[in-house]
Amino acid sequence: MDLYEAMYTTRAMRRVKPDPIPDEILGKLFDAAVRGPSGGNRHTFRFLTVTDKEMMKKIKDIYHDAYWELQETSYAEVQTKLKEGDPNDPSVKQTRRISNSAEYFVEYLDQHPMLIFVFGKQGGESTTFPVLWNLCLAARAEGLGTFITTLLKLRKQEVEQLLGMPEGFWHMHAMIPIGYPTGRWGTASRKPANEFVYSEAWDNPVTWTGIPNWEEPENYGRNHQ
Ligand SMILES: Cc1cc2nc3c(=O)[nH]c(=O)nc-3n(C[C@H](O)[C@H](O)[C@H](O)COP(=O)(O)O)c2cc1C
């Protein structure tokens, strides 16, 4: 797969089939993941894969509680927007799409064939994220959907205990659910790149505009690898 295609289409895929992921595919994914850089090349990252359904159910309960706690606190404004916003407003529509997708995962977390937990040293996300994003891109190339989650950090201790982690050096940084998507692949929608980049000094606009380097062919998507 073309590198740009993978970068443009590695979306948050929360709806997946229960089909297991073959070991030879997992071997490829993790081999590509660990090619990512780490500070001092010290490989300060670890992964833990979970497929056991009893364990997943326990994780689902914790995720469920953490999700709704967040909606009542930090995300309360989002909930108000969904309840009171104009349903035809494109921004409300977009928020509803993300919220529906996130809530689907809350309800069906344990239907995923695998959850991948990612660990690093305390505050060491700058080292774990390059390798975990490599994993997501490699998964995309194999037709597997992923998405990054950090919500469980709200219940970090509980999750780490459940996974049998010793206290000390390693800390949970993220969980990546992975599986073969039920829906279609598509280009991630984002604001124009030039809105995120300044030139020479803070707030000075750049002289260029973003140039799409990959275009979605017609009928792109379903089962497309
Ligand atoms: C650091 C980080 C943490 C995230 N945490 C969660 C999470 O806990 N739960 C979740 O459903 N999605 C989570 N996401 C996924 C984002 O919601 C998703 O990447 C974003 O909405 C863009 O989706 P798209 O690429 O499909 O457009 C997280 C993403 C990042 C980068």
The ligand as a Gaussian input file, in Angstrom:
#p B3LYP/6-31G(d) Opt

LIG

0 1
 C       -4.258000      10.422000      22.114000
 C       -5.582000       9.919000      21.619000
 C       -6.485000       9.405000      22.532000
 C       -7.721000       8.902000      22.094000
 N       -8.559000       8.330000      23.007000
 C       -9.717000       7.783000      22.586000
 C      -10.542000       7.065000      23.496000
 O      -10.227000       6.924000      24.683000
 N      -11.682000       6.511000      23.028000
 C      -12.052000       6.618000      21.712000
 O      -13.122000       6.094000      21.336000
 N      -11.275000       7.272000      20.817000
 C      -10.120000       7.833000      21.215000
 N       -9.285000       8.461000      20.307000
 C       -9.658000       8.450000      18.881000
 C      -10.059000       9.841000      18.370000
 O      -11.346000      10.140000      18.813000
 C       -9.994000       9.798000      16.845000
 O       -8.661000       9.532000      16.491000
 C      -10.436000      11.116000      16.224000
 O      -11.797000      11.335000      16.490000
 C      -10.208000      11.143000      14.727000
 O      -10.928000      10.110000      14.126000
 P      -10.828000       9.863000      12.544000
 O       -9.383000       9.669000      12.213000
 O      -11.660000       8.649000      12.271000
 O      -11.374000      11.101000      11.870000
 C       -8.057000       8.951000      20.714000
 C       -7.130000       9.466000      19.809000
 C       -5.909000       9.930000      20.239000
 C       -4.916000      10.426000      19.222000

